[in-house]
């Protein structure tokens, strides 16, 4: 259904290549978790969502200090 759950420790370049996304790779982060933190500007709670380009990102699992798993839903 265009939805995939990913480990948040994956490198942004791997996520971009696998899903055909355009997450910035020249920023102050290298991982999907870092991208989520940069977009939200804080540590998120599970269930928080945001849109970036053609994808919606939802935090599936997070602790007080880390984003652990992220669900990515691709728009048509």
Buried (B, 14 or more C-beta within 10 A) or exposed (E): EEEBEBBBBBBBEEBBEEBEBEBEEEEEBBBBBBBBBEBBEEBBEEEBEEEBEBBBBBBBBBEEEEBBBBBBBBEE
